[in-house]
Amino acid sequence: MYAPGFYTGYGVKTLPGIREAVEERKWAEADEQIKRTAAAVERFSAQVSRAAAVASPAPAQ
């Protein structure tokens, strides 16, 4: 996951919320960003699982 960093203009950073908090040694903010990022990954994973279930062929009868 990547997006423009807060201080980078259009330059991208991988996991910008986490990375910038760690770079600035803002540990509480880094912890919060880790939780938010993990939740986003879990939501995306659930969407992929649902899409895979819909796209799977029906069982043969």
For each residue, the residues with C-beta under 8 A, 3 or more apart:
1: 14 15 37 40 41
2: 12 13 14 15 16
3: 12 13 16
4: 8 9 10 11 12 13 16
5: 8 11 12 13 16 19 20
6: 16 20
7: 20
8: 4 5 11 12 13
9: 4
10: 4
11: 4 5 8
12: 2 3 4 5 8 16
13: 2 3 4 5 8 16 19 20
14: 1 2 19
15: 1 2 18 19 33 37
16: 2 3 4 5 6 12 13 19 20
17: 20 21 33 36 37
18: 15 21 22 30 33 34 37
19: 5 13 14 15 16 22 23
20: 5 6 7 13 16 17 23 24
21: 17 18 24 26 27 29 30 32 33
22: 18 19 25 26 30
23: 19 20
24: 20 21 29
25: 22
26: 21 22 29 30
27: 21 30 31
28: 31 32
29: 21 24 26 32 33
30: 18 21 22 26 27 33 34
31: 27 28 34 35
32: 21 28 29 35 36
33: 15 17 18 21 29 30 36 37
34: 18 30 31 37 38
35: 31 32 38 39
36: 17 32 33 39 40
37: 1 15 17 18 33 34 40 41
38: 34 35 41 42
39: 35 36 42 43
40: 1 36 37 43 44
41: 1 37 38 44 45
42: 38 39 45 46
43: 39 40 46 47
44: 40 41 47 48
45: 41 42 48 49
46: 42 43 49 50
47: 43 44 50 51
48: 44 45 51 52
49: 45 46 52 53
50: 46 47 53 54
51: 47 48 54 55
52: 48 49 55 56
53: 49 50 56
54: 50 51
55: 51 52
56: 52 53
57:
58:
59:
60:
61:
